[in-house]
Amino acid sequence: MDPGLEQFIAFLDRNKIRATYGAVADAAGVPHRSVGRLLGERCPRASWVVNAATGEPTGYSELAKHPDLHTRAEIITTGDDLIRRMKREK
């Protein structure tokens, strides 16, 4: 996983909440299309980043998805919201 995404993935994993690829891209300041590649190997920890239309991580098998992925219905959809939540947690 790219170190630039680590803080965002750690936050999502800690709070067991999904965020869209676009939200993570905007928060990290990277192109939307590069997020999947920057996440690296498909694994449960990276599966918190999801497609906005489906709410699912793109191309992940069921085994590669985090078992708590659907614990919360809420999905963070903007980079601003993701950053705001992270600041509140500190």
PDB file as gemmi writes it, atoms N, CA and C in Angstrom:
CRYST1    1.000    1.000    1.000  90.00  90.00  90.00 P 1                      
ATOM      1  N   MET A   1       0.848  -1.181   0.000  1.00  0.00           N  
ATOM      2  CA  MET A   1       0.000   0.000   0.000  1.00  0.00           C  
ATOM      3  C   MET A   1       0.892   1.242   0.000  1.00  0.00           C  
ATOM      4  N   ASP A   2       0.468   2.219  -0.773  1.00  0.00           N  
ATOM      5  CA  ASP A   2       1.204   3.477  -0.829  1.00  0.00           C  
ATOM      6  C   ASP A   2       1.135   4.175   0.527  1.00  0.00           C  
ATOM      7  N   PRO A   3       2.266   4.638   1.046  1.00  0.00           N  
ATOM      8  CA  PRO A   3       2.273   5.301   2.356  1.00  0.00           C  
ATOM      9  C   PRO A   3       1.349   6.522   2.429  1.00  0.00           C  
ATOM     10  N   GLY A   4       1.102   7.171   1.290  1.00  0.00           N  
ATOM     11  CA  GLY A   4       0.229   8.330   1.267  1.00  0.00           C  
ATOM     12  C   GLY A   4      -1.226   8.008   1.572  1.00  0.00           C  
ATOM     13  N   LEU A   5      -1.611   6.756   1.408  1.00  0.00           N  
ATOM     14  CA  LEU A   5      -2.991   6.340   1.694  1.00  0.00           C  
ATOM     15  C   LEU A   5      -3.136   5.715   3.073  1.00  0.00           C  
ATOM     16  N   GLU A   6      -2.033   5.368   3.692  1.00  0.00           N  
ATOM     17  CA  GLU A   6      -2.056   4.611   4.952  1.00  0.00           C  
ATOM     18  C   GLU A   6      -2.924   5.258   6.031  1.00  0.00           C  
ATOM     19  N   GLN A   7      -2.790   6.561   6.247  1.00  0.00           N  
ATOM     20  CA  GLN A   7      -3.560   7.216   7.315  1.00  0.00           C  
ATOM     21  C   GLN A   7      -5.065   7.133   7.060  1.00  0.00           C  
ATOM     22  N   PHE A   8      -5.462   7.189   5.799  1.00  0.00           N  
ATOM     23  CA  PHE A   8      -6.886   7.135   5.467  1.00  0.00           C  
ATOM     24  C   PHE A   8      -7.436   5.721   5.666  1.00  0.00           C  
ATOM     25  N   ILE A   9      -6.674   4.736   5.222  1.00  0.00           N  
ATOM     26  CA  ILE A   9      -7.102   3.345   5.382  1.00  0.00           C  
ATOM     27  C   ILE A   9      -7.126   2.974   6.858  1.00  0.00           C  
ATOM     28  N   ALA A  10      -6.149   3.429   7.612  1.00  0.00           N  
ATOM     29  CA  ALA A  10      -6.118   3.150   9.056  1.00  0.00           C  
ATOM     30  C   ALA A  10      -7.359   3.724   9.734  1.00  0.00           C  
ATOM     31  N   PHE A  11      -7.748   4.948   9.358  1.00  0.00           N  
ATOM     32  CA  PHE A  11      -8.946   5.571   9.930  1.00  0.00           C  
ATOM     33  C   PHE A  11     -10.196   4.756   9.586  1.00  0.00           C  
ATOM     34  N   LEU A  12     -10.344   4.388   8.319  1.00  0.00           N  
ATOM     35  CA  LEU A  12     -11.522   3.626   7.892  1.00  0.00           C  
ATOM     36  C   LEU A  12     -11.586   2.285   8.621  1.00  0.00           C  
ATOM     37  N   ASP A  13     -10.455   1.621   8.720  1.00  0.00           N  
ATOM     38  CA  ASP A  13     -10.401   0.320   9.383  1.00  0.00           C  
ATOM     39  C   ASP A  13     -10.715   0.441  10.875  1.00  0.00           C  
ATOM     40  N   ARG A  14     -10.163   1.429  11.523  1.00  0.00           N  
ATOM     41  CA  ARG A  14     -10.403   1.649  12.956  1.00  0.00           C  
ATOM     42  C   ARG A  14     -11.878   1.929  13.241  1.00  0.00           C  
ATOM     43  N   ASN A  15     -12.498   2.691  12.353  1.00  0.00           N  
ATOM     44  CA  ASN A  15     -13.888   3.106  12.552  1.00  0.00           C  
ATOM     45  C   ASN A  15     -14.893   2.212  11.834  1.00  0.00           C  
ATOM     46  N   LYS A  16     -14.386   1.222  11.129  1.00  0.00           N  
ATOM     47  CA  LYS A  16     -15.227   0.267  10.400  1.00  0.00           C  
ATOM     48  C   LYS A  16     -16.284   0.985   9.562  1.00  0.00           C  
ATOM     49  N   ILE A  17     -15.780   1.886   8.720  1.00  0.00           N  
ATOM     50  CA  ILE A  17     -16.651   2.645   7.828  1.00  0.00           C  
ATOM     51  C   ILE A  17     -16.038   2.670   6.428  1.00  0.00           C  
ATOM     52  N   ARG A  18     -16.898   2.593   5.431  1.00  0.00           N  
ATOM     53  CA  ARG A  18     -16.444   2.621   4.044  1.00  0.00           C  
ATOM     54  C   ARG A  18     -16.338   4.062   3.538  1.00  0.00           C  
ATOM     55  N   ALA A  19     -15.485   4.252   2.547  1.00  0.00           N  
ATOM     56  CA  ALA A  19     -15.368   5.530   1.839  1.00  0.00           C  
ATOM     57  C   ALA A  19     -15.197   5.215   0.360  1.00  0.00           C  
ATOM     58  N   THR A  20     -15.700   6.094  -0.484  1.00  0.00           N  
ATOM     59  CA  THR A  20     -15.576   5.869  -1.917  1.00  0.00           C  
ATOM     60  C   THR A  20     -14.143   6.112  -2.383  1.00  0.00           C  
ATOM     61  N   TYR A  21     -13.818   5.522  -3.544  1.00  0.00           N  
ATOM     62  CA  TYR A  21     -12.512   5.758  -4.153  1.00  0.00           C  
ATOM     63  C   TYR A  21     -12.306   7.258  -4.347  1.00  0.00           C  
ATOM     64  N   GLY A  22     -13.360   7.963  -4.776  1.00  0.00           N  
ATOM     65  CA  GLY A  22     -13.267   9.406  -4.996  1.00  0.00           C  
ATOM     66  C   GLY A  22     -12.978  10.175  -3.726  1.00  0.00           C  
ATOM     67  N   ALA A  23     -13.622   9.796  -2.635  1.00  0.00           N  
ATOM     68  CA  ALA A  23     -13.395  10.480  -1.356  1.00  0.00           C  
ATOM     69  C   ALA A  23     -11.949  10.306  -0.906  1.00  0.00           C  
ATOM     70  N   VAL A  24     -11.439   9.097  -1.011  1.00  0.00           N  
ATOM     71  CA  VAL A  24     -10.053   8.832  -0.606  1.00  0.00           C  
ATOM     72  C   VAL A  24      -9.090   9.572  -1.532  1.00  0.00           C  
ATOM     73  N   ALA A  25      -9.374   9.562  -2.830  1.00  0.00           N  
ATOM     74  CA  ALA A  25      -8.518  10.269  -3.786  1.00  0.00           C  
ATOM     75  C   ALA A  25      -8.464  11.756  -3.473  1.00  0.00           C  
ATOM     76  N   ASP A  26      -9.624  12.361  -3.246  1.00  0.00           N  
ATOM     77  CA  ASP A  26      -9.664  13.795  -2.951  1.00  0.00           C  
ATOM     78  C   ASP A  26      -8.937  14.119  -1.647  1.00  0.00           C  
ATOM     79  N   ALA A  27      -9.151  13.302  -0.628  1.00  0.00           N  
ATOM     80  CA  ALA A  27      -8.502  13.536   0.667  1.00  0.00           C  
ATOM     81  C   ALA A  27      -6.981  13.391   0.561  1.00  0.00           C  
ATOM     82  N   ALA A  28      -6.544  12.426  -0.238  1.00  0.00           N  
ATOM     83  CA  ALA A  28      -5.105  12.160  -0.375  1.00  0.00           C  
ATOM     84  C   ALA A  28      -4.441  13.038  -1.437  1.00  0.00           C  
ATOM     85  N   GLY A  29      -5.259  13.713  -2.248  1.00  0.00           N  
ATOM     86  CA  GLY A  29      -4.701  14.557  -3.303  1.00  0.00           C  
ATOM     87  C   GLY A  29      -4.089  13.778  -4.446  1.00  0.00           C  
ATOM     88  N   VAL A  30      -4.713  12.643  -4.785  1.00  0.00           N  
ATOM     89  CA  VAL A  30      -4.229  11.822  -5.894  1.00  0.00           C  
ATOM     90  C   VAL A  30      -5.352  11.666  -6.919  1.00  0.00           C  
ATOM     91  N   PRO A  31      -5.019  11.324  -8.170  1.00  0.00           N  
ATOM     92  CA  PRO A  31      -6.061  11.112  -9.175  1.00  0.00           C  
ATOM     93  C   PRO A  31      -6.985   9.951  -8.777  1.00  0.00           C  
ATOM     94  N   HIS A  32      -8.272  10.114  -9.041  1.00  0.00           N  
ATOM     95  CA  HIS A  32      -9.251   9.081  -8.680  1.00  0.00           C  
ATOM     96  C   HIS A  32      -8.881   7.719  -9.251  1.00  0.00           C  
ATOM     97  N   ARG A  33      -8.439   7.705 -10.493  1.00  0.00           N  
ATOM     98  CA  ARG A  33      -8.147   6.430 -11.162  1.00  0.00           C  
ATOM     99  C   ARG A  33      -6.936   5.702 -10.573  1.00  0.00           C  
ATOM    100  N   SER A  34      -6.128   6.395  -9.807  1.00  0.00           N  
ATOM    101  CA  SER A  34      -4.912   5.763  -9.279  1.00  0.00           C  
ATOM    102  C   SER A  34      -5.119   5.095  -7.919  1.00  0.00           C  
ATOM    103  N   VAL A  35      -6.255   5.316  -7.275  1.00  0.00           N  
ATOM    104  CA  VAL A  35      -6.452   4.813  -5.908  1.00  0.00           C  
ATOM    105  C   VAL A  35      -6.345   3.290  -5.843  1.00  0.00           C  
ATOM    106  N   GLY A  36      -7.003   2.582  -6.746  1.00  0.00           N  
ATOM    107  CA  GLY A  36      -6.943   1.117  -6.733  1.00  0.00           C  
ATOM    108  C   GLY A  36      -5.516   0.605  -6.801  1.00  0.00           C  
ATOM    109  N   ARG A  37      -4.728   1.192  -7.690  1.00  0.00           N  
ATOM    110  CA  ARG A  37      -3.327   0.785  -7.829  1.00  0.00           C  
ATOM    111  C   ARG A  37      -2.535   1.123  -6.570  1.00  0.00           C  
ATOM    112  N   LEU A  38      -2.795   2.302  -6.006  1.00  0.00           N  
ATOM    113  CA  LEU A  38      -2.066   2.728  -4.807  1.00  0.00           C  
ATOM    114  C   LEU A  38      -2.417   1.889  -3.577  1.00  0.00           C  
ATOM    115  N   LEU A  39      -3.618   1.317  -3.574  1.00  0.00           N  
ATOM    116  CA  LEU A  39      -4.002   0.446  -2.458  1.00  0.00           C  
ATOM    117  C   LEU A  39      -3.204  -0.850  -2.460  1.00  0.00           C  
ATOM    118  N   GLY A  40      -2.710  -1.231  -3.634  1.00  0.00           N  
ATOM    119  CA  GLY A  40      -1.902  -2.442  -3.725  1.00  0.00           C  
ATOM    120  C   GLY A  40      -2.754  -3.701  -3.761  1.00  0.00           C  
ATOM    121  N   GLU A  41      -2.206  -4.761  -3.197  1.00  0.00           N  
ATOM    122  CA  GLU A  41      -2.871  -6.064  -3.214  1.00  0.00           C  
ATOM    123  C   GLU A  41      -4.239  -5.991  -2.538  1.00  0.00           C  
ATOM    124  N   ARG A  42      -5.211  -6.643  -3.149  1.00  0.00           N  
ATOM    125  CA  ARG A  42      -6.562  -6.660  -2.571  1.00  0.00           C  
ATOM    126  C   ARG A  42      -6.550  -7.460  -1.274  1.00  0.00           C  
ATOM    127  N   CYS A  43      -6.921  -6.788  -0.203  1.00  0.00           N  
ATOM    128  CA  CYS A  43      -6.921  -7.425   1.110  1.00  0.00           C  
ATOM    129  C   CYS A  43      -8.034  -6.804   1.950  1.00  0.00           C  
ATOM    130  N   PRO A  44      -8.444  -7.471   3.029  1.00  0.00           N  
ATOM    131  CA  PRO A  44      -9.541  -6.949   3.852  1.00  0.00           C  
ATOM    132  C   PRO A  44      -9.336  -5.512   4.320  1.00  0.00           C  
ATOM    133  N   ARG A  45      -8.137  -5.156   4.697  1.00  0.00           N  
ATOM    134  CA  ARG A  45      -7.889  -3.808   5.220  1.00  0.00           C  
ATOM    135  C   ARG A  45      -8.135  -2.736   4.159  1.00  0.00           C  
ATOM    136  N   ALA A  46      -7.820  -3.036   2.910  1.00  0.00           N  
ATOM    137  CA  ALA A  46      -8.012  -2.069   1.825  1.00  0.00           C  
ATOM    138  C   ALA A  46      -9.440  -2.076   1.287  1.00  0.00           C  
ATOM    139  N   SER A  47     -10.237  -3.050   1.689  1.00  0.00           N  
ATOM    140  CA  SER A  47     -11.588  -3.185   1.127  1.00  0.00           C  
ATOM    141  C   SER A  47     -12.574  -2.146   1.638  1.00  0.00           C  
ATOM    142  N   TRP A  48     -12.150  -1.298   2.574  1.00  0.00           N  
ATOM    143  CA  TRP A  48     -13.021  -0.217   3.064  1.00  0.00           C  
ATOM    144  C   TRP A  48     -13.219   0.857   1.999  1.00  0.00           C  
ATOM    145  N   VAL A  49     -12.389   0.850   0.972  1.00  0.00           N  
ATOM    146  CA  VAL A  49     -12.518   1.813  -0.128  1.00  0.00           C  
ATOM    147  C   VAL A  49     -13.390   1.163  -1.198  1.00  0.00           C  
ATOM    148  N   VAL A  50     -14.505   1.832  -1.508  1.00  0.00           N  
ATOM    149  CA  VAL A  50     -15.541   1.195  -2.332  1.00  0.00           C  
ATOM    150  C   VAL A  50     -15.994   2.056  -3.506  1.00  0.00           C  
ATOM    151  N   ASN A  51     -16.631   1.392  -4.446  1.00  0.00           N  
ATOM    152  CA  ASN A  51     -17.255   2.041  -5.590  1.00  0.00           C  
ATOM    153  C   ASN A  51     -18.490   2.796  -5.117  1.00  0.00           C  
ATOM    154  N   ALA A  52     -18.653   4.033  -5.554  1.00  0.00           N  
ATOM    155  CA  ALA A  52     -19.778   4.864  -5.107  1.00  0.00           C  
ATOM    156  C   ALA A  52     -21.128   4.278  -5.515  1.00  0.00           C  
ATOM    157  N   ALA A  53     -21.201   3.645  -6.668  1.00  0.00           N  
ATOM    158  CA  ALA A  53     -22.474   3.121  -7.162  1.00  0.00           C  
ATOM    159  C   ALA A  53     -22.890   1.825  -6.475  1.00  0.00           C  
ATOM    160  N   THR A  54     -21.906   0.984  -6.141  1.00  0.00           N  
ATOM    161  CA  THR A  54     -22.232  -0.341  -5.599  1.00  0.00           C  
ATOM    162  C   THR A  54     -22.014  -0.468  -4.098  1.00  0.00           C  
ATOM    163  N   GLY A  55     -21.171   0.393  -3.530  1.00  0.00           N  
ATOM    164  CA  GLY A  55     -20.832   0.273  -2.112  1.00  0.00           C  
ATOM    165  C   GLY A  55     -19.893  -0.888  -1.830  1.00  0.00           C  
ATOM    166  N   GLU A  56     -19.320  -1.444  -2.886  1.00  0.00           N  
ATOM    167  CA  GLU A  56     -18.420  -2.596  -2.772  1.00  0.00           C  
ATOM    168  C   GLU A  56     -17.036  -2.229  -3.300  1.00  0.00           C  
ATOM    169  N   PRO A  57     -15.991  -2.865  -2.762  1.00  0.00           N  
ATOM    170  CA  PRO A  57     -14.657  -2.655  -3.317  1.00  0.00           C  
ATOM    171  C   PRO A  57     -14.580  -3.328  -4.690  1.00  0.00           C  
ATOM    172  N   THR A  58     -14.007  -2.660  -5.650  1.00  0.00           N  
ATOM    173  CA  THR A  58     -13.976  -3.154  -7.023  1.00  0.00           C  
ATOM    174  C   THR A  58     -13.019  -4.331  -7.183  1.00  0.00           C  
ATOM    175  N   GLY A  59     -13.550  -5.433  -7.710  1.00  0.00           N  
ATOM    176  CA  GLY A  59     -12.729  -6.586  -8.045  1.00  0.00           C  
ATOM    177  C   GLY A  59     -12.311  -7.468  -6.887  1.00  0.00           C  
ATOM    178  N   TYR A  60     -12.913  -7.300  -5.728  1.00  0.00           N  
ATOM    179  CA  TYR A  60     -12.545  -8.091  -4.551  1.00  0.00           C  
ATOM    180  C   TYR A  60     -13.391  -9.356  -4.457  1.00  0.00           C  
ATOM    181  N   SER A  61     -12.746 -10.472  -4.146  1.00  0.00           N  
ATOM    182  CA  SER A  61     -13.492 -11.694  -3.849  1.00  0.00           C  
ATOM    183  C   SER A  61     -14.090 -11.541  -2.451  1.00  0.00           C  
ATOM    184  N   GLU A  62     -15.032 -12.380  -2.123  1.00  0.00           N  
ATOM    185  CA  GLU A  62     -15.636 -12.319  -0.781  1.00  0.00           C  
ATOM    186  C   GLU A  62     -14.578 -12.528   0.305  1.00  0.00           C  
ATOM    187  N   LEU A  63     -13.606 -13.393   0.041  1.00  0.00           N  
ATOM    188  CA  LEU A  63     -12.551 -13.661   1.023  1.00  0.00           C  
ATOM    189  C   LEU A  63     -11.623 -12.468   1.228  1.00  0.00           C  
ATOM    190  N   ALA A  64     -11.511 -11.609   0.210  1.00  0.00           N  
ATOM    191  CA  ALA A  64     -10.627 -10.449   0.313  1.00  0.00           C  
ATOM    192  C   ALA A  64     -11.308  -9.256   0.982  1.00  0.00           C  
ATOM    193  N   LYS A  65     -12.619  -9.347   1.194  1.00  0.00           N  
ATOM    194  CA  LYS A  65     -13.358  -8.250   1.832  1.00  0.00           C  
ATOM    195  C   LYS A  65     -13.291  -8.382   3.351  1.00  0.00           C  
ATOM    196  N   HIS A  66     -13.263  -7.252   4.033  1.00  0.00           N  
ATOM    197  CA  HIS A  66     -13.258  -7.258   5.494  1.00  0.00           C  
ATOM    198  C   HIS A  66     -14.571  -7.860   5.986  1.00  0.00           C  
ATOM    199  N   PRO A  67     -14.542  -8.738   6.991  1.00  0.00           N  
ATOM    200  CA  PRO A  67     -15.783  -9.362   7.480  1.00  0.00           C  
ATOM    201  C   PRO A  67     -16.790  -8.358   8.051  1.00  0.00           C  
ATOM    202  N   ASP A  68     -16.322  -7.184   8.466  1.00  0.00           N  
ATOM    203  CA  ASP A  68     -17.221  -6.161   9.024  1.00  0.00           C  
ATOM    204  C   ASP A  68     -17.608  -5.092   8.006  1.00  0.00           C  
ATOM    205  N   LEU A  69     -17.356  -5.350   6.733  1.00  0.00           N  
ATOM    206  CA  LEU A  69     -17.556  -4.340   5.693  1.00  0.00           C  
ATOM    207  C   LEU A  69     -18.961  -3.739   5.695  1.00  0.00           C  
ATOM    208  N   HIS A  70     -19.958  -4.543   6.002  1.00  0.00           N  
ATOM    209  CA  HIS A  70     -21.344  -4.064   5.942  1.00  0.00           C  
ATOM    210  C   HIS A  70     -21.955  -3.844   7.321  1.00  0.00           C  
ATOM    211  N   THR A  71     -21.116  -3.710   8.343  1.00  0.00           N  
ATOM    212  CA  THR A  71     -21.605  -3.442   9.696  1.00  0.00           C  
ATOM    213  C   THR A  71     -22.351  -2.118   9.741  1.00  0.00           C  
ATOM    214  N   ARG A  72     -21.829  -1.124   9.033  1.00  0.00           N  
ATOM    215  CA  ARG A  72     -22.464   0.201   8.964  1.00  0.00           C  
ATOM    216  C   ARG A  72     -22.928   0.451   7.534  1.00  0.00           C  
ATOM    217  N   ALA A  73     -24.120   1.010   7.398  1.00  0.00           N  
ATOM    218  CA  ALA A  73     -24.644   1.324   6.068  1.00  0.00           C  
ATOM    219  C   ALA A  73     -24.004   2.586   5.491  1.00  0.00           C  
ATOM    220  N   GLU A  74     -23.525   3.447   6.373  1.00  0.00           N  
ATOM    221  CA  GLU A  74     -22.982   4.741   5.957  1.00  0.00           C  
ATOM    222  C   GLU A  74     -21.697   4.587   5.143  1.00  0.00           C  
ATOM    223  N   ILE A  75     -21.569   5.436   4.115  1.00  0.00           N  
ATOM    224  CA  ILE A  75     -20.369   5.477   3.285  1.00  0.00           C  
ATOM    225  C   ILE A  75     -19.936   6.935   3.157  1.00  0.00           C  
ATOM    226  N   ILE A  76     -18.678   7.213   3.424  1.00  0.00           N  
ATOM    227  CA  ILE A  76     -18.136   8.565   3.259  1.00  0.00           C  
ATOM    228  C   ILE A  76     -17.950   8.805   1.766  1.00  0.00           C  
ATOM    229  N   THR A  77     -18.521   9.900   1.265  1.00  0.00           N  
ATOM    230  CA  THR A  77     -18.514  10.130  -0.181  1.00  0.00           C  
ATOM    231  C   THR A  77     -17.692  11.329  -0.636  1.00  0.00           C  
ATOM    232  N   THR A  78     -17.170  12.106   0.289  1.00  0.00           N  
ATOM    233  CA  THR A  78     -16.345  13.254  -0.126  1.00  0.00           C  
ATOM    234  C   THR A  78     -15.035  13.282   0.654  1.00  0.00           C  
ATOM    235  N   GLY A  79     -14.029  13.820   0.002  1.00  0.00           N  
ATOM    236  CA  GLY A  79     -12.744  13.969   0.673  1.00  0.00           C  
ATOM    237  C   GLY A  79     -12.828  14.903   1.862  1.00  0.00           C  
ATOM    238  N   ASP A  80     -13.614  15.969   1.729  1.00  0.00           N  
ATOM    239  CA  ASP A  80     -13.774  16.917   2.840  1.00  0.00           C  
ATOM    240  C   ASP A  80     -14.365  16.236   4.069  1.00  0.00           C  
ATOM    241  N   ASP A  81     -15.370  15.395   3.852  1.00  0.00           N  
ATOM    242  CA  ASP A  81     -16.000  14.688   4.975  1.00  0.00           C  
ATOM    243  C   ASP A  81     -15.006  13.736   5.633  1.00  0.00           C  
ATOM    244  N   LEU A  82     -14.231  13.031   4.829  1.00  0.00           N  
ATOM    245  CA  LEU A  82     -13.234  12.104   5.370  1.00  0.00           C  
ATOM    246  C   LEU A  82     -12.207  12.859   6.215  1.00  0.00           C  
ATOM    247  N   ILE A  83     -11.700  13.952   5.698  1.00  0.00           N  
ATOM    248  CA  ILE A  83     -10.710  14.745   6.441  1.00  0.00           C  
ATOM    249  C   ILE A  83     -11.316  15.310   7.723  1.00  0.00           C  
ATOM    250  N   ARG A  84     -12.534  15.815   7.643  1.00  0.00           N  
ATOM    251  CA  ARG A  84     -13.216  16.378   8.825  1.00  0.00           C  
ATOM    252  C   ARG A  84     -13.361  15.318   9.921  1.00  0.00           C  
ATOM    253  N   ARG A  85     -13.763  14.127   9.549  1.00  0.00           N  
ATOM    254  CA  ARG A  85     -13.929  13.046  10.532  1.00  0.00           C  
ATOM    255  C   ARG A  85     -12.593  12.655  11.154  1.00  0.00           C  
ATOM    256  N   MET A  86     -11.555  12.643  10.337  1.00  0.00           N  
ATOM    257  CA  MET A  86     -10.236  12.293  10.856  1.00  0.00           C  
ATOM    258  C   MET A  86      -9.749  13.343  11.849  1.00  0.00           C  
ATOM    259  N   LYS A  87      -9.994  14.597  11.563  1.00  0.00           N  
ATOM    260  CA  LYS A  87      -9.584  15.670  12.481  1.00  0.00           C  
ATOM    261  C   LYS A  87     -10.354  15.590  13.789  1.00  0.00           C  
ATOM    262  N   ARG A  88     -11.629  15.254  13.715  1.00  0.00           N  
ATOM    263  CA  ARG A  88     -12.455  15.125  14.925  1.00  0.00           C  
ATOM    264  C   ARG A  88     -11.963  14.002  15.816  1.00  0.00           C  
ATOM    265  N   GLU A  89     -11.417  12.970  15.213  1.00  0.00           N  
ATOM    266  CA  GLU A  89     -10.951  11.807  15.974  1.00  0.00           C  
ATOM    267  C   GLU A  89      -9.713  12.137  16.807  1.00  0.00           C  
ATOM    268  N   LYS A  90      -8.928  13.090  16.373  1.00  0.00           N  
ATOM    269  CA  LYS A  90      -7.658  13.403  17.061  1.00  0.00           C  
ATOM    270  C   LYS A  90      -7.858  13.991  18.418  1.00  0.00           C  
TER     271      LYS A  90                                                      
END                                                                             
